[in-house]
Amino acid sequence: MKILLYISDLIIPLVIFYIVGYGILMKKNVYEDFVTGAKDGLKTVVQILPTLVGLMVGVGILRASGFLDLLGDLIGQWTRYIGFPSQLVPLAIVRMFSSSAATGLVLDVFKEFGTDSKIGLIASIMMSCTETIFYTMSVYFMTAKVKKTRYTLTGALMATVAGIIASVILAGMM
């Protein structure tokens, strides 16, 4: 087990040295390429900032108003029958929009139910096997200037439902 810890500590520095070494071997100006990439990254951040702020404000308003709790109670009446706790419905909804807001909800779940409770386990697994669908789609499609999204939303929602079902099943097995 200790060997895995050593390897995991070395992976990132080795990848960085490999990239720099490869760039030097290919006679590239590695530092200039890095600076150009950083400039492009900052441009992307500036482009997506309004979307990010809008999503965070929207989720904050829904959470503070109590609407997420109301929605959780309403939808939770049906999800109870499939083993998905109604307390996690707001988390499942918020997770599709904002990872940071979902993390705040997970911390609330941990405080109320504990990290080793079934609800805590489902929440933990769900956070790792679902995605912030709407944030990711808006950022990637805006950056890549994609106009036709086709079945992306349908596929992402199906994957999220599969992740939620998997989290219930896996937590039940623990």
C-alpha positions in Angstrom: 0.0 0.0 0.0 2.9 2.4 0.7 4.2 1.9 -2.8 0.9 3.3 -4.1 1.3 6.4 -1.9 4.8 7.0 -3.2 3.7 6.5 -6.8 0.7 8.9 -6.4 3.1 11.5 -4.9 5.4 11.2 -7.9 2.8 11.1 -10.8 2.2 14.8 -11.2 5.9 15.9 -11.0 6.8 13.1 -13.4 4.2 14.2 -15.9 5.4 17.8 -15.7 9.0 16.8 -16.2 8.0 14.6 -19.1 6.1 17.4 -20.9 9.0 19.9 -20.3 11.6 17.3 -21.4 9.6 16.4 -24.5 9.2 20.0 -25.4 13.0 20.6 -25.1 13.7 17.5 -27.2 11.4 18.8 -29.9 13.2 22.2 -29.7 10.1 24.1 -28.6 10.2 27.2 -26.4 8.4 25.5 -23.5 8.1 28.6 -21.4 6.6 30.7 -24.2 4.1 27.9 -25.0 3.2 27.8 -21.3 2.6 31.5 -21.2 0.5 31.4 -24.4 -1.6 28.6 -22.8 -2.1 30.5 -19.6 -3.3 33.6 -21.6 -5.8 31.4 -23.5 -6.9 29.9 -20.2 -7.5 33.4 -18.7 -9.5 34.4 -21.8 -11.7 31.3 -21.3 -12.2 32.1 -17.6 -13.3 35.6 -18.5 -15.8 34.2 -21.1 -17.3 31.7 -18.7 -17.4 33.9 -15.6 -20.9 35.4 -16.3 -22.3 31.8 -16.7 -20.6 30.7 -13.5 -21.9 33.7 -11.5 -25.4 33.3 -12.9 -25.5 29.6 -11.9 -24.1 30.2 -8.4 -26.6 33.1 -7.8 -29.5 31.0 -9.1 -28.6 28.0 -6.9 -28.1 30.3 -3.9 -31.5 31.9 -4.3 -33.2 28.5 -4.7 -31.4 27.2 -1.6 -32.1 30.2 0.6 -35.8 30.5 -0.4 -36.5 26.9 0.7 -37.7 25.9 -2.8 -35.1 23.1 -3.0 -36.5 21.6 0.3 -40.0 21.9 -1.0 -39.1 20.2 -4.2 -37.2 17.6 -2.3 -40.3 16.8 -0.2 -42.5 16.6 -3.3 -40.2 14.5 -5.4 -39.0 12.5 -2.4 -42.5 11.0 -2.0 -41.8 9.0 -5.1 -38.1 8.4 -4.8 -38.5 6.8 -1.4 -40.0 3.8 -3.2 -36.9 3.1 -5.1 -34.6 3.6 -2.1 -33.5 7.1 -2.8 -33.9 9.3 0.3 -35.9 12.4 -0.1 -33.2 14.3 1.8 -30.9 13.8 -1.2 -33.3 15.1 -3.9 -32.1 18.7 -3.5 -28.5 17.4 -3.8 -29.3 15.5 -7.0 -30.9 18.6 -8.5 -28.2 21.1 -7.5 -25.5 18.8 -8.6 -26.6 19.2 -12.2 -26.0 22.9 -12.0 -23.2 23.6 -9.5 -20.5 21.4 -8.0 -19.6 23.9 -5.3 -23.2 24.4 -4.2 -23.7 20.6 -4.2 -20.6 20.2 -2.0 -22.2 22.6 0.5 -25.3 20.5 0.5 -23.2 17.3 1.0 -21.6 19.0 4.0 -25.0 19.7 5.4 -26.0 16.0 4.9 -22.8 14.9 6.7 -23.5 17.2 9.7 -27.1 16.0 10.0 -26.8 12.3 9.2 -23.0 11.5 9.5 -20.5 10.5 6.9 -21.0 6.7 7.5 -24.8 6.7 7.4 -26.5 5.3 4.4 -27.6 8.8 3.3 -24.0 10.0 3.7 -22.6 7.1 1.7 -25.2 7.7 -1.1 -24.4 11.4 -1.2 -20.6 10.7 -1.4 -20.9 8.1 -4.1 -23.4 10.3 -6.0 -21.0 13.3 -6.0 -18.3 11.1 -7.6 -20.4 9.5 -10.3 -22.6 12.4 -11.5 -21.7 15.6 -13.3 -22.6 19.3 -13.3 -24.5 18.8 -16.6 -25.7 22.4 -17.3 -22.5 24.1 -16.2 -20.4 21.7 -18.2 -22.6 22.0 -21.3 -22.8 25.8 -21.2 -19.0 26.2 -20.7 -17.8 23.6 -23.2 -20.4 24.5 -25.9 -19.8 28.2 -25.5 -16.0 27.8 -25.6 -16.1 25.5 -28.6 -18.9 27.5 -30.2 -21.1 24.5 -30.6 -24.6 25.4 -31.9 -26.2 22.0 -32.3 -26.1 20.0 -29.1 -28.1 17.0 -30.4 -28.6 14.4 -27.7 -26.1 15.7 -25.3 -28.6 16.8 -22.6 -30.6 13.5 -22.9 -27.4 11.4 -22.7 -26.1 13.5 -19.7 -29.4 13.2 -17.8 -29.5 9.4 -18.5 -25.9 9.2 -17.2 -26.9 11.2 -14.1 -29.8 8.9 -13.4 -27.6 5.9 -13.9 -25.1 7.4 -11.4 -27.8 8.0 -8.8 -29.0 4.5 -9.2 -25.5 3.1 -8.9 -24.9 5.2 -5.8 -28.0 3.8 -4.1 -27.0 0.2 -5.0 -23.4 0.6 -4.0 -24.3 2.2 -0.7 -26.7 -0.6 -0.1 -23.9 -3.1 -0.6 -21.7 -1.4 2.0 
